[in-house]
């Protein structure tokens, strides 16, 4: 099973948000083996990482996977050591031929396509997170929107 996260960079968590994510993971993943694909950029990504790391503490079959949008020497030099200490593994989707300015968009598309569940934080209809959300809808993915907890596509 693969669960992925994407949301707006400007995310301000409410007190109950962590509980909602943990409850979602408990209900959908439980004690099953699962890879959790994370992006590592922006407010929502940092929040998702913290929640998933906490969940992993009591669910050892869960692996935290960083899906990197870049594979340049400079990027590796400046960031990869940090990612290696935080994540169980690192994946680079085959997007070398894509323009670097769209790397995150293509990475997000890859994450959505591989996922069984897509956890999002979407509050407005523009930006990269919204584009990933629309792609998940088109692909018929099971979506959990933290911003609209009562209305889900599960």
SULQUI-V680670 format. One record per backbone hydrogen bond with DSSP energy under -1.0 kcal/mol. CO is the residue of the C=O (numbers start at 1). NH is the residue of the N-H. If there is no record, write none. Layout:
BEGIN
co=CO nh=NH
co=CO nh=NH
END
This chain:
BEGIN
co=1 nh=35
co=2 nh=116
co=2 nh=117
co=3 nh=37
co=4 nh=119
co=6 nh=121
co=8 nh=44
co=9 nh=11
co=9 nh=43
co=14 nh=17
co=16 nh=20
co=17 nh=21
co=18 nh=22
co=19 nh=23
co=20 nh=24
co=21 nh=25
co=22 nh=26
co=23 nh=27
co=24 nh=28
co=25 nh=29
co=25 nh=30
co=29 nh=32
co=34 nh=63
co=35 nh=3
co=36 nh=65
co=37 nh=5
co=38 nh=67
co=42 nh=46
co=43 nh=47
co=44 nh=48
co=45 nh=49
co=46 nh=50
co=47 nh=51
co=48 nh=52
co=49 nh=53
co=50 nh=54
co=51 nh=55
co=52 nh=56
co=53 nh=57
co=55 nh=58
co=59 nh=62
co=61 nh=34
co=63 nh=36
co=64 nh=88
co=64 nh=89
co=65 nh=38
co=66 nh=91
co=72 nh=76
co=73 nh=77
co=74 nh=78
co=75 nh=79
co=76 nh=80
co=79 nh=83
co=80 nh=84
co=81 nh=85
co=82 nh=86
co=83 nh=87
co=89 nh=66
co=91 nh=68
co=93 nh=95
co=95 nh=98
co=99 nh=102
co=100 nh=103
co=102 nh=106
co=103 nh=107
co=104 nh=108
co=105 nh=109
co=106 nh=110
co=107 nh=111
co=108 nh=112
co=109 nh=113
co=110 nh=114
co=111 nh=115
co=117 nh=4
co=118 nh=144
co=119 nh=6
co=120 nh=146
co=121 nh=8
co=127 nh=131
co=128 nh=132
co=129 nh=133
co=130 nh=134
co=131 nh=135
co=132 nh=136
co=133 nh=137
co=134 nh=138
co=135 nh=139
co=136 nh=141
co=137 nh=140
co=142 nh=118
co=143 nh=153
co=144 nh=120
co=145 nh=148
co=148 nh=151
END
